[in-house]
Amino acid sequence: MTFPQRRLMRRVGVVTAVIAFHATSAGSVPVAYSSTSVETVAAAITSETTSPTTLATLYRNGTQWGIYRKNKRIGTHTMKIEESANTLTVSFESSITVTMLKVPVYRFRYQSTETWVDGQLNEVDSSTTENGDTTTTKLRQSDGKSNISGPAGEAVVPVLNYASNHWNPGVLESTRIFNTITGEADVVTIAEDGSAQLEGISDGTITYKRYRYSGELELVSWYDLDGRWVGMQFSGDDGSLIEYRLDTGAE
């Protein structure tokens, strides 16, 4: 197994990039491909609104996803939401440990916090620690622009409405996304990729919709019919299937 350079992180966007694989395929889930406009995609899963406050009700406190490689669990991704007046704070943490002969050979930690004010993304702060090396990224909104920073430096770009944490299905209407690992604005195309049943999660078998990212992020993201993010899937350079699967949600 090999592990990534920073340039590989762009390919997947959020935390799965650090496992050493390009996200170039949706893997082996058999669904018929169908494409549609991005506007239709978003409307199909959000039904009425993608208001962060409304969407927060879809996630129980402590919502968790398992991270799998070749169907073997290698890590955990968690999300928590706090509401206060007109502010919504959405926090994410990921932990991945890869072992060989029971000896840890790779460790990865990820933290990201999105702050939404009056239904709009206002700030993002993220940190990534890979085998002891830490990098940070930031986004700040100001005067209709996004001030972003990361390992490659700082930039001021047209406003970015979503980060690469996937929880808000409104991202499906975007063509530019703040990459929380690289600190850059990634250009993407997103299209619907059919519907199917998802197995192996504690909530039981559910119907989900798949959406394929191409461009500077390449992955497949899954949402249930209410717009809740169910997980993510891609194939690695070695052909192994990497998945995020909705796991548990504490009441």
C-alpha positions, 0 to 999 in steps of 0.5 A: 500500500502506498500513501498520498502526496498532498496533490492527491487530496484534491481528487476526493475532496474531503477525508477519504483522499488521505487513504492513498487512492484516486477517486475515479469510479463509483465501485461495484454497486449495480445501478442504471446510469441516468443523467439530469440537470443539476437543478433537477437533481437538487429538487429531487432530494430536497423536496422543499428546501435546503435550509441548513436549519431545516436539514439539521433535523435530518441528522441526529446528534452524533451522526456517524459514518464508518469508513471502509476499504475492501469492506473492512472498517478502517475508520470513523467519520462523525458530525454534530450540529449546534444551533444558537439564534440565527447561527448553525455550527456543523462540526466534523471529525474523522479518524483513520488507522491503517495497519499491516500485520496489526501494526499501525502504518498510517494515521489520519485525523480530520476536523472541520467546522462550518458556521452558517449565519441566517442560512448562509455559509459564513466560515469554515475552519479545517485541519488535517493531520497525516502521520503527524503532519498538520495543515489547516484551511480557512474560508471567510465570507466578505463583501460578496467574496470568499477569502480562502487559505490553505497549504498553497496560500491565500486567495480571494474568489467569487463567493463559495456557498458550500464546502466539501463536507457533503452534508447539505444536498444544496451542494448538488447545485454547485459548480465550485466548492471549497475544498476543506483539505487543500483550501482551494476552490474546486470546479466540479460537475455533478449529475444524478447516477441512479437510485438503489438500495444501500445495505449494511448500515444500522438504519437498515436497508434504505433507498438512496440516490447517487450523484457523481462528481467529475472535474477537480473532485471525482467521487460518488456521493449518496443521499436518502430521499429526504436529502440526508447524506448517507455516504460516499464511494470510490475506487482506489488506484489498486482497485479497492473499494473505499466507502463511507456508510451511515453508521449510527445516530445517538438520540 
